[in-house]
């Protein structure tokens, strides 16, 4: 009697275990001849916190670029620098490319902590230095970073 009860219990457990398989669309069962294989392709879900952080980072980056664009116009940088062509100074695209290629910091240049690397002509440098002395000294670090973010975003 105990053996029958044990085997009945084992049969119920085995039936439940097999019957409670994956109902997901990602589960795939293949039968070939007498062999049945089951494979599941699941992609790990990205934690909600990570998704929120990515969205916040993207939003913060977009905000930084927008602030930088406004500063670029308000501080009259646009008078000498156009996005895609040389005016008085090099284009924003040229500046961004050279700074990216050299791994240099636009912020350091604006703070006059590094030498010019885009247009090193002494006449151009003196014009730029006069303009930098006029408005950069009053800018905060976060404003300079926003200005750099905008310039590096121009493609």
Buried (B, 14 or more C-beta within 10 A) or exposed (E): EEEEEEEEEEEEEEEEEEEEEEEEEEEEEEEEEEEEEEEEEEEEEEEEEEEEEEEEEEEEEEEBBBBBBBBBEEBEBBEBBBEEEEEEBBBBBBBBBBBEEEEBBBBBBBBBEEEBBBBEEEEBEEBBEEBBEEBBEEBEEEBBBBBBBBBBBBE
